[in-house]
């Protein structure tokens, strides 16, 4: 994989988080008044996140992590560096919203809202909010749902990589019985990221790779056009990955999101094949520092933009025009998110040390008990 491909993946990651935020800005602030062609890509962005997540996890286990403990520490640090802060912000936003009685009078907010409960707090902190289609929401922060999928994919991939061969199938069966069909259904979407990494690193599926490499620029831009075509056709009939109202809808959703995942994989492979001297690669190299910095707040932006939108929607003066108010709110959300990222997401190493210390104490205690 080229260095510029790594920069490109960071750019895609941040762009996907912005797309999720803009979709919620359109719903919560503009009541669906803005054009969906720009402000309607939230659910699609999550599919892109899943592919990128699988890609990164495969890279980490291939190059940095060598045993289950290192893997667990890295994943726990990644999750809790943001989720703990997110839960605090969500609870503050929920208290403010209930104090101002927002959720009874604003239907847009009510659509994304579930009353806070001890059960939902525990579910968010343990990432069990989506087991067997439960879809528990904490206050007005529905984007957290995808972590209930992703954290379970981390566990399954850990089973596939670190379990002894004779126990892998047992581990998979236990995993499916715990997480349920809704999460298990989209593991292939997440695993597309792992396969994409193997294609770039180890030349898997050589026919596909060689075909893409013949005309990488054409295929790269074609994936964007096909995306809009897919979204304007099958996308009209799809909902969200966590919604399972009927077997027919499950089929439509699965085909749609797997199609998006395949487009994402082909897009990444095609970009990696674009010559280094191309304008796209030069542009990314010139802005590497900015892209890396922005990407470093992606997780925070994804999880915290919605509770911040709830507060800001009613705190700004009503005499602002609709569009200026929306732009101001989105700008403030970005500023606050980047400030909060300094407290959590950019401090993953602190959480890694904490979890390393915890594992060491557990191991020492176990060794003492054995003696």
C-alpha positions as CSV (number, residue, x, y, z in Angstrom):
1,X,0.0,0.0,0.0
2,X,1.3,3.4,-0.9
3,X,1.6,6.2,1.7
4,X,-0.8,8.3,-0.3
5,X,-3.4,5.5,0.0
6,X,-3.1,5.8,3.7
7,X,-3.7,9.5,3.5
8,X,-6.6,8.9,1.2
9,X,-8.2,6.5,3.7
10,X,-7.9,9.2,6.4
11,X,-9.6,11.7,4.0
12,X,-12.4,9.3,3.3
13,X,-12.8,8.6,7.0
14,X,-13.2,12.2,7.9
15,X,-15.5,12.9,4.9
16,X,-17.8,10.0,5.9
17,X,-18.1,11.5,9.5
18,X,-19.0,14.9,8.0
19,X,-21.6,13.2,5.8
20,X,-23.3,11.7,8.8
21,X,-23.3,15.0,10.6
22,X,-24.7,16.8,7.5
23,X,-27.5,14.3,7.2
24,X,-28.5,14.9,10.8
25,X,-28.2,18.7,10.3
26,X,-30.7,18.4,7.5
27,X,-33.1,16.4,9.7
28,X,-32.7,18.3,13.0
29,X,-32.1,21.8,11.9
30,X,-33.6,22.1,8.4
31,X,-36.5,19.5,8.7
32,X,-35.4,17.8,5.4
33,X,-35.4,21.0,3.4
34,X,-31.9,20.6,2.0
35,X,-31.3,18.5,-1.1
36,X,-30.6,14.8,-0.3
37,X,-28.0,14.7,-3.1
38,X,-25.7,16.6,-0.7
39,X,-27.2,16.1,2.7
40,X,-28.6,12.5,2.5
41,X,-25.6,10.2,2.8
42,X,-25.6,9.3,6.5
43,X,-26.5,5.6,6.3
44,X,-24.2,5.1,3.3
45,X,-21.3,6.7,5.2
46,X,-21.7,4.1,7.9
47,X,-21.2,1.3,5.3
48,X,-18.0,3.0,4.3
49,X,-16.9,3.2,7.9
50,X,-17.4,-0.6,8.3
51,X,-15.2,-1.3,5.3
52,X,-12.5,1.1,6.6
53,X,-12.7,-0.5,10.0
54,X,-12.1,-4.0,8.7
55,X,-9.2,-2.6,6.6
56,X,-7.5,-1.0,9.6
57,X,-8.0,-4.0,11.9
58,X,-6.5,-6.3,9.3
59,X,-3.6,-4.0,8.9
60,X,-3.1,-3.8,12.7
61,X,-3.1,-7.6,13.2
62,X,-0.8,-8.0,10.2
63,X,1.8,-5.5,11.2
64,X,1.6,-4.3,14.8
65,X,-0.4,-6.7,17.1
66,X,1.1,-10.1,17.8
67,X,-1.2,-11.6,20.5
68,X,-4.7,-11.4,21.9
69,X,-3.6,-9.1,24.7
70,X,-2.1,-6.5,22.4
71,X,-5.2,-6.7,20.2
72,X,-7.6,-6.3,23.1
73,X,-5.7,-3.4,24.6
74,X,-5.6,-1.6,21.2
75,X,-9.4,-2.1,20.6
76,X,-10.4,-1.2,24.1
77,X,-8.3,2.0,24.0
78,X,-9.8,2.9,20.7
79,X,-13.4,2.4,21.9
80,X,-13.2,3.9,25.4
81,X,-11.0,6.9,24.5
82,X,-14.2,8.4,22.9
83,X,-17.2,6.4,24.2
84,X,-16.7,7.4,27.9
85,X,-16.5,11.1,27.0
86,X,-19.5,10.6,24.6
87,X,-21.7,9.1,27.3
88,X,-21.0,12.1,29.6
89,X,-21.8,14.6,26.8
90,X,-25.0,12.7,25.9
91,X,-26.2,12.7,29.5
92,X,-25.5,16.5,29.8
93,X,-27.4,17.1,26.5
94,X,-30.2,14.8,27.6
95,X,-30.6,16.6,30.9
96,X,-30.6,20.0,29.1
97,X,-33.2,18.8,26.6
98,X,-35.5,17.4,29.2
99,X,-35.2,20.5,31.4
100,X,-36.3,22.6,28.3
101,X,-39.0,20.0,27.4
102,X,-37.6,19.6,23.9
103,X,-38.5,16.1,23.1
104,X,-42.3,16.5,23.4
105,X,-42.5,19.5,21.2
106,X,-39.8,18.9,18.5
107,X,-40.8,15.9,16.3
108,X,-37.4,15.9,14.6
109,X,-35.7,15.5,17.9
110,X,-38.2,12.9,19.1
111,X,-37.4,10.7,16.1
112,X,-33.9,10.2,17.4
113,X,-34.7,10.1,21.1
114,X,-35.2,7.5,23.7
115,X,-35.4,8.3,27.4
116,X,-32.2,7.8,29.4
117,X,-32.1,4.6,31.5
118,X,-29.5,2.7,33.5
119,X,-30.0,-0.2,31.0
120,X,-29.1,2.0,28.0
121,X,-26.1,3.5,29.8
122,X,-24.8,0.1,30.6
123,X,-25.5,-1.0,27.0
124,X,-23.6,1.9,25.6
125,X,-20.6,1.4,27.9
126,X,-20.5,-2.4,27.0
127,X,-21.4,-1.9,23.3
128,X,-24.3,-4.4,23.8
129,X,-26.9,-1.9,22.5
130,X,-27.6,-3.8,19.3
131,X,-27.7,-7.5,20.5
132,X,-30.5,-9.4,18.8
133,X,-31.9,-6.2,17.2
134,X,-32.5,-4.5,20.5
135,X,-31.4,-1.0,19.2
136,X,-31.1,0.7,22.6
137,X,-30.6,4.4,22.2
138,X,-29.2,6.7,25.0
139,X,-30.9,10.0,24.9
140,X,-30.5,11.8,21.6
141,X,-27.4,10.0,20.3
142,X,-28.5,7.3,17.8
143,X,-25.2,7.2,15.8
144,X,-23.8,5.1,18.7
145,X,-25.7,2.2,17.2
146,X,-22.9,1.3,14.8
147,X,-20.4,0.7,17.7
148,X,-22.8,-2.1,18.8
149,X,-22.0,-3.7,15.5
150,X,-18.3,-2.8,15.2
151,X,-17.2,-3.8,18.7
152,X,-18.8,-7.3,18.1
153,X,-16.8,-7.5,14.8
154,X,-13.6,-6.8,16.7
155,X,-14.5,-9.8,18.9
156,X,-15.2,-12.1,16.1
157,X,-12.1,-11.2,14.2
158,X,-10.1,-11.8,17.4
159,X,-11.6,-15.2,17.6
160,X,-10.7,-15.9,13.9
161,X,-7.1,-14.7,14.4
162,X,-6.1,-15.7,17.9
163,X,-8.2,-18.7,18.9
164,X,-6.7,-22.2,18.5
165,X,-7.9,-23.8,15.3
166,X,-9.8,-26.5,17.1
167,X,-11.9,-23.9,19.0
168,X,-12.6,-21.4,16.2
169,X,-15.9,-22.9,15.1
170,X,-17.1,-23.2,18.7
171,X,-16.1,-19.5,19.2
172,X,-18.0,-18.5,16.1
173,X,-21.2,-20.3,17.2
174,X,-21.1,-18.8,20.6
175,X,-20.5,-15.3,19.1
176,X,-23.5,-15.7,16.8
177,X,-25.7,-16.9,19.6
178,X,-24.8,-13.9,21.7
179,X,-24.9,-11.1,19.1
180,X,-27.9,-12.3,17.0
181,X,-28.7,-12.3,13.3
182,X,-28.8,-8.5,12.7
183,X,-25.2,-8.0,13.6
184,X,-24.0,-11.3,12.1
185,X,-25.7,-10.4,8.8
186,X,-23.3,-7.5,8.1
187,X,-20.1,-9.1,9.2
188,X,-19.3,-9.8,5.4
189,X,-19.6,-6.0,4.8
190,X,-17.0,-5.3,7.6
191,X,-14.8,-8.2,6.4
192,X,-14.6,-6.6,2.9
193,X,-12.2,-4.2,4.5
194,X,-10.0,-7.1,5.5
195,X,-10.1,-8.6,2.1
196,X,-9.3,-5.2,0.5
197,X,-6.1,-5.0,2.6
198,X,-5.1,-8.6,1.6
199,X,-5.6,-7.7,-2.1
200,X,-3.3,-4.7,-1.7
201,X,-0.7,-6.4,0.5
202,X,-0.7,-10.0,-0.7
203,X,-2.1,-9.8,-4.2
204,X,-5.2,-11.8,-3.4
205,X,-7.8,-12.0,-6.2
206,X,-5.2,-11.2,-8.8
207,X,-7.6,-11.1,-11.7
208,X,-9.7,-8.4,-10.0
209,X,-6.6,-6.4,-9.0
210,X,-5.0,-6.6,-12.5
211,X,-8.2,-5.6,-14.1
212,X,-8.5,-2.5,-11.9
213,X,-4.8,-1.6,-12.4
214,X,-5.3,-1.4,-16.2
215,X,-7.4,1.7,-15.9
216,X,-7.3,2.9,-12.3
217,X,-8.4,6.5,-12.8
218,X,-11.4,5.4,-14.9
219,X,-12.5,2.8,-12.4
220,X,-11.8,5.2,-9.5
221,X,-14.2,7.8,-10.8
222,X,-16.6,5.2,-12.1
223,X,-17.2,3.9,-8.5
224,X,-18.4,7.4,-7.6
225,X,-20.9,7.5,-10.5
226,X,-22.1,3.9,-9.8
227,X,-22.6,4.9,-6.1
228,X,-25.0,7.7,-7.1
229,X,-26.8,5.3,-9.5
230,X,-27.1,2.6,-6.8
231,X,-28.3,5.2,-4.3
232,X,-31.0,6.6,-6.6
233,X,-32.4,3.2,-7.4
234,X,-32.0,0.5,-4.8
235,X,-31.2,3.1,-2.1
236,X,-34.8,4.4,-2.3
237,X,-36.1,1.1,-1.0
238,X,-33.4,0.5,1.7
239,X,-33.5,1.7,5.3
240,X,-30.8,1.3,7.9
241,X,-28.7,-1.8,8.8
242,X,-30.3,-2.0,12.3
243,X,-33.8,-2.0,11.0
244,X,-35.4,-5.4,10.3
245,X,-39.1,-4.9,9.6
246,X,-39.5,-7.8,7.1
247,X,-37.5,-10.5,5.4
248,X,-37.9,-8.6,2.1
249,X,-36.4,-5.5,3.6
250,X,-33.5,-7.5,5.1
251,X,-32.7,-8.7,1.6
252,X,-32.9,-5.2,0.1
253,X,-30.8,-3.7,2.8
254,X,-28.2,-6.4,2.7
255,X,-27.8,-6.1,-1.1
256,X,-27.7,-2.4,-0.9
257,X,-25.0,-2.1,1.8
258,X,-22.9,-4.9,0.4
259,X,-23.0,-3.1,-3.0
260,X,-21.8,0.1,-1.2
261,X,-19.1,-2.0,0.5
262,X,-17.9,-3.5,-2.8
263,X,-17.8,0.0,-4.4
264,X,-15.7,1.2,-1.4
265,X,-13.3,-1.7,-1.8
266,X,-12.9,-1.2,-5.5
267,X,-12.4,2.5,-5.0
268,X,-9.6,1.9,-2.6
269,X,-7.9,-0.6,-4.8
270,X,-8.2,1.7,-7.8
271,X,-6.8,4.7,-5.9
272,X,-3.8,2.6,-4.8
273,X,-3.1,1.8,-8.5
274,X,-3.1,5.5,-9.6
275,X,0.4,6.6,-10.5
276,X,2.3,8.5,-7.8
277,X,2.9,11.5,-10.1
278,X,-0.9,12.0,-10.6
279,X,-2.6,15.2,-9.5
280,X,-4.6,13.3,-6.8
281,X,-1.6,11.9,-5.1
282,X,0.3,15.2,-5.3
283,X,-2.7,16.9,-3.7
284,X,-2.9,14.5,-0.9
285,X,0.8,14.7,-0.1
286,X,0.7,18.5,-0.1
287,X,-2.1,18.4,2.6
288,X,-1.1,15.3,4.5
289,X,-0.7,17.1,7.9
290,X,-4.1,18.7,7.7
291,X,-5.8,15.5,6.6
292,X,-4.2,13.4,9.4
293,X,-5.2,16.0,12.0
294,X,-8.8,16.1,10.8
295,X,-9.0,12.3,10.7
296,X,-7.8,12.3,14.3
297,X,-11.2,13.6,15.4
298,X,-13.4,11.5,13.2
299,X,-14.6,9.2,15.9
300,X,-15.5,12.1,18.2
301,X,-17.3,13.9,15.4
302,X,-19.3,10.8,14.6
303,X,-20.4,10.1,18.2
304,X,-20.9,13.6,19.6
305,X,-22.4,15.8,16.8
306,X,-26.0,14.8,17.4
307,X,-26.2,15.7,21.2
308,X,-24.4,19.0,20.4
309,X,-26.9,19.7,17.6
310,X,-29.7,19.3,20.1
311,X,-28.3,21.9,22.4
312,X,-27.3,24.4,19.8
313,X,-30.6,24.3,17.9
314,X,-32.3,26.0,20.8
315,X,-29.5,28.0,22.3
316,X,-28.9,30.2,19.2
317,X,-31.3,33.2,18.9
318,X,-34.5,32.6,16.9
319,X,-34.0,35.7,14.8
320,X,-31.1,34.1,12.8
321,X,-32.1,33.1,9.3
322,X,-32.6,29.4,8.6
323,X,-29.5,28.8,6.5
324,X,-27.1,31.1,8.5
325,X,-28.3,29.4,11.7
326,X,-27.6,26.0,10.2
327,X,-24.1,27.0,9.1
328,X,-23.3,28.6,12.4
329,X,-24.5,25.5,14.3
330,X,-22.5,23.1,12.1
331,X,-19.4,25.3,12.5
332,X,-19.8,25.4,16.3
333,X,-20.2,21.6,16.4
334,X,-16.9,21.2,14.5
335,X,-15.0,23.5,16.9
336,X,-16.4,21.8,20.0
337,X,-15.7,18.4,18.6
338,X,-12.1,19.2,17.8
339,X,-11.7,20.5,21.3
340,X,-13.2,17.4,22.9
341,X,-11.0,15.2,20.6
342,X,-8.0,16.6,22.5
343,X,-9.4,15.1,25.7
344,X,-10.3,11.7,24.4
345,X,-9.6,10.4,20.8
346,X,-6.1,12.0,20.6
347,X,-5.2,10.4,24.0
348,X,-5.6,6.8,23.0
349,X,-2.1,6.1,24.3
350,X,-3.3,7.0,27.9
351,X,-6.1,4.5,27.7
352,X,-3.8,1.9,26.2
353,X,-1.5,2.3,29.3
354,X,-4.5,2.0,31.6
355,X,-5.7,-1.2,30.0
356,X,-2.2,-2.6,29.8
357,X,-1.9,-2.0,33.5
358,X,-5.2,-3.7,34.1
359,X,-4.3,-6.8,32.1
360,X,-1.0,-7.0,34.0
361,X,-2.7,-6.9,37.4
362,X,-5.2,-9.6,36.3
363,X,-2.4,-11.8,35.1
364,X,-0.4,-11.3,38.3
365,X,-3.4,-12.1,40.4
366,X,-4.1,-15.2,38.3
367,X,-0.5,-16.3,38.7
368,X,-0.6,-15.8,42.5
369,X,-3.8,-17.9,42.7
370,X,-2.2,-20.7,40.8
371,X,0.8,-20.7,43.1
